[in-house]
Amino acid sequence: MQCEEAANKLHYTDPKEILKWAHNKVNEKAVLGSCTACLISVTSNKLQAINLGDSGFFVLRDGNIILRSVEQQHKFNFPYQLGFQSLDTPNEGDLYTTTLEDGDLIVVASDGVFDNVYLSELVALVTSLQSHPVQTISKAIADEAKYWGKKKEGNTPFSENARLNGFRFDGGKEDDITVIVARFRSD
């Protein structure tokens, strides 16, 4: 809500400035809780983004990733977060920019997606549905993440990372699942 106000009422377009403004507003109210953040702004054909934590995004052009965020974690399963008693700030967020072309697909998702579905599988899924409405693509991604999140056996990005960090874990990780897909149109 704070980010929406910064963008619409104050006409901010820089994602880092929007996030800093919203972060200050929330801190003024001493709101309990914390969250990761992924904000994207598109002006004309220029994409600007900030990502903090283990949510993220990627931009797909003709079936190839042209830009993707990298998750930020202090240690395994402890992502950077903004909020109550967190030392992380918007200044720790990674900044990204690219020039978009007609038809590019922007996929933004929470860790409930990236922890359960390999990036290569996401790319294949999105590519196979690229001519469909973005709502169809979003739902397919969410359904795939939900399916793998409920699995008690098998390899997922989360289970592989857990094992790499000395934890015994198999299957998916039930978590929040949020997906937004946008198709860039130059007209």
C-alpha positions, -999 to +999 in steps of 0.1 A: +000+000+000+028+024+008+046+016-024+014+022-044+010+056-027+046+066-035+042+056-072+007+071-078+005+101-055+041+112-054+048+101-090+080+082-081+093+059-108+126+047-093+119+014-075+146+021-049+131+055-040+097+040-038+109+012-015+128+037+007+098+059+011+075+030+019+100+015+043+102+048+062+064+051+063+060+016+077+088+022+103+070+054+115+041+032+124+062+005+141+044-022+122+053-058+134+064-083+108+088-084+079+089-091+042+111-095+012+106-069-016+107-070-054+096-038-071+096-032-108+089+000-127+085+003-165+087+037-181+085+037-219+106+006-227+130+009-197+126-016-169+141-007-135+139-030-105+150-035-069+151-069-053+157-076-016+155-111-003+144-144-019+115-132-039+125-122-074+119-118-111+131-127-146+126-113-180+121-137-209+126-128-246+120-155-272+124-182-246+157-169-232+163-151-199+177-116-206+177-105-170+170-122-136+174-112-100+196-131-076+183-141-042+198-125-012+203-145+020+223-140+051+225-177+054+204-207+043+167-200+046+173-166+062+167-140+035+172-103+036+140-087+049+126-054+057+106-049+089+105-049+126+139-055+143+155-062+109+188-045+102+183-048+065+173-016+046+163-008+010+200+002+004+209-036+005+186-043-024+201-053-057+193-029-086+186-040-122+178-023-155+172-034-190+156-023-222+124-041-230+112-052-265+077-059-277+065-093-264+090-096-235+075-115-205+082-103-170+077-129-143+077-118-106+073-144-079+077-151-042+101-176-028+073-202-027+078-204-065+116-202-067+120-227-037+099-253-054+103-250-092+137-250-109+144-219-131+148-241-162+114-256-156+098-221-151+114-210-184+101-241-202+066-236-187+064-199-196+078-205-231+052-232-237+024-208-227+038-176-241+009-171-266-017-174-238-030-146-216-007-136-187-033-147-162-031-183-176+007-182-173+006-169-138-019-196-127+002-224-143+033-212-124+014-210-091-001-244-097+033-260-104+048-244-073+019-255-052+022-291-065+059-293-058+055-275-024+033-303-012+056-331-024+073-350+005+098-366-019+119-355-048+143-328-056+134-291-055+156-261-054+149-258-017+158-294-009+190-292-029+200-260-011+191-276+023+214-306+016+242-283+004+239-265+038+240-297+059+203-302+064+184-334+057+154-324+036+135-340+007+106-327-014+091-293-016+086-264+009+050-252+015+052-215+015+035-184+002+030-184-035+026-151-054+031-147-091+027-118-114+033-121-152+033-091-175+038-089-212+055-057-225+038-040-254+056-011-271+025+005-285 
